[in-house]
Amino acid sequence: MFLIFYPILAIILHELGHFITALIFGHVIKFSFSLGYMFNMFIPRWTWVMPTSKRYEQRLIAQAGFALELLVIPFLSPIYAFIAIVHFILYPWYYSGNDSDFKYF
């Protein structure tokens, strides 16, 4: 029953990390929905455009997605931890494509 809850929570936390950090620097990120393709199935994606800002701000905005997603691991189920770590590992190769947060790291 909760298995679908953890991937959704990971996505929400990831995007919330970007959003909050951008707000700290005075930017509002607007998200758009699209479908990514991984392991022969379509998966939901919420994409956004990196604000025009200083390089260090862009780096922090990009890093904040995974930072928040991974920082909550000690407070949640081991199932969530597994999903968040797998998301982190697979993200740059199978999920994000040209929209990768890693290009700003």
C-alpha positions in Angstrom: 0.0 0.0 0.0 2.7 2.5 0.9 5.1 1.4 -1.9 3.7 4.1 -4.2 3.8 6.7 -1.5 7.7 6.6 -1.1 8.5 7.3 -4.8 6.0 10.2 -4.8 7.5 11.5 -1.5 11.0 11.3 -3.0 9.9 13.3 -6.0 8.1 15.9 -3.9 11.1 16.4 -1.6 13.5 16.5 -4.5 11.6 19.3 -6.3 10.8 21.1 -3.0 14.6 21.3 -2.3 15.1 23.1 -5.6 12.1 25.3 -5.1 13.0 26.4 -1.6 16.6 27.1 -2.4 15.6 29.1 -5.5 13.3 31.2 -3.3 16.1 31.9 -0.9 18.0 33.5 -3.8 14.9 35.4 -4.9 13.8 33.2 -7.8 10.5 31.4 -8.4 10.7 28.1 -10.3 7.8 27.1 -12.4 7.4 23.4 -13.0 6.0 21.6 -16.0 5.0 18.0 -16.2 6.4 15.6 -18.8 7.1 11.9 -19.1 10.6 10.4 -19.0 11.5 7.0 -20.2 13.3 4.4 -18.1 13.5 0.6 -18.2 10.9 0.4 -21.0 8.3 2.4 -19.2 7.2 6.0 -18.9 7.8 7.8 -15.6 6.5 11.2 -14.5 8.9 14.1 -14.5 8.5 17.7 -13.3 11.0 19.9 -15.1 11.9 23.5 -14.7 14.3 26.0 -16.1 17.4 27.0 -14.1 17.1 30.7 -13.1 19.6 33.1 -14.5 21.7 33.7 -11.5 25.3 33.5 -10.2 27.0 30.2 -10.8 27.2 29.3 -7.1 23.5 29.9 -6.7 22.7 27.6 -9.6 25.0 25.0 -8.1 23.2 25.2 -4.8 19.8 25.1 -6.4 20.7 22.0 -8.4 22.3 20.2 -5.4 19.3 21.1 -3.1 17.0 18.6 -4.8 19.0 15.5 -3.8 20.2 17.1 -0.6 16.7 17.3 0.8 15.7 14.0 -0.6 18.7 12.2 1.0 18.8 14.3 4.3 15.4 12.9 5.4 16.5 9.3 5.0 17.2 8.8 8.8 13.6 9.9 9.6 11.8 7.6 7.2 11.4 3.9 6.3 14.3 1.8 4.9 12.1 1.4 1.8 12.2 5.2 1.2 16.0 5.1 1.7 16.3 2.4 -1.0 14.2 4.4 -3.4 16.0 7.7 -2.7 19.5 6.1 -3.2 18.4 4.3 -6.4 17.0 7.6 -7.7 20.3 9.3 -7.0 22.3 6.5 -8.7 20.0 6.2 -11.8 19.2 9.9 -12.2 22.0 11.1 -14.5 22.0 8.0 -16.8 18.4 6.8 -17.1 16.1 9.5 -16.0 17.0 13.1 -16.5 18.7 13.3 -19.9 19.6 16.8 -20.9 17.7 18.2 -17.9 20.2 16.7 -15.4 20.8 18.6 -12.1 24.4 17.2 -12.3 25.4 19.5 -15.1 25.4 22.3 -12.5 27.4 20.5 -9.9 
